Amino acid sequence: MMNDPLLLAMLGTGFTFAATALGAAVVFLVKKDLSPALHRSLLGFAAGVMIAASIWSLLIPAQEQARQQGQPEWLPTTLGFLMGGVFLFALDHLLPHLHPGEKQPEGVPSGFRRTTLLVLAVTLHNLPEGMAVGLAFAMAAAGPQSAVPLAGAAALALGMGLQNMPEGAAISLPLYKEGFSRPRAFVYGALSGIVEPLGGLIGVLLAVTMARVMPYLLSFAAGAMIYVVVEELVPEASGGGHDHAGVIGSMLGFALMMLLDTALG
């Protein structure tokens, strides 16, 4: 079991998907929207987790893997990181989606309903998160000499799960406000995370079939996540100004993910 990369990746991304569903279940408990300060602090927390995960769980292991393969460490990490950002930039401009609180959708024009666009906004950046978890578990399955130990992959999945909970709520609560029933809003919020197991599957398949380019793949996932942080989470967490709630959330999220990765990894 511990040597099966596909099974490990499905367990890891299954956990992150379950965390998204747990967050979406908040719609059954909350009678109104989250307070703006709490919303910004949760977005900041997610940003901090993703930044720390990109560094300790993806870029540093990518450097170690490149060193083991005899490659210059800067080449795959730099190119992979930029390629991940370009990939998300392209998706951001092609995939129709609508961020909560915004009036105008992004991406190519479509006839999708507003509620569908809201779900697609979160789905957009769940894909690289799933890939990151899948890649980490694929490397962990390679054995004790791997640049990513099993405990480190588990720490990444735990961190991604923690930051997925507010994302689930960020979908279910606006949908309820749009007129959905609580059960229906919960289902849509939970399903926004279903792409993570798909991303994990893609990550494992790439890792197994293209082991030589693993440093590029890890850096790609890091670049994609940093793009999400800078393009979406940081502006929303700031509230359009110098907001302390988002900053405090970011610091706590970064510290927690760093603690998990260094203590367990």
Order of alpha helices (4+ residues) and beta strands (2+ residues): alpha-alpha-alpha-alpha-alpha-alpha-alpha-alpha-alpha-alpha-alpha
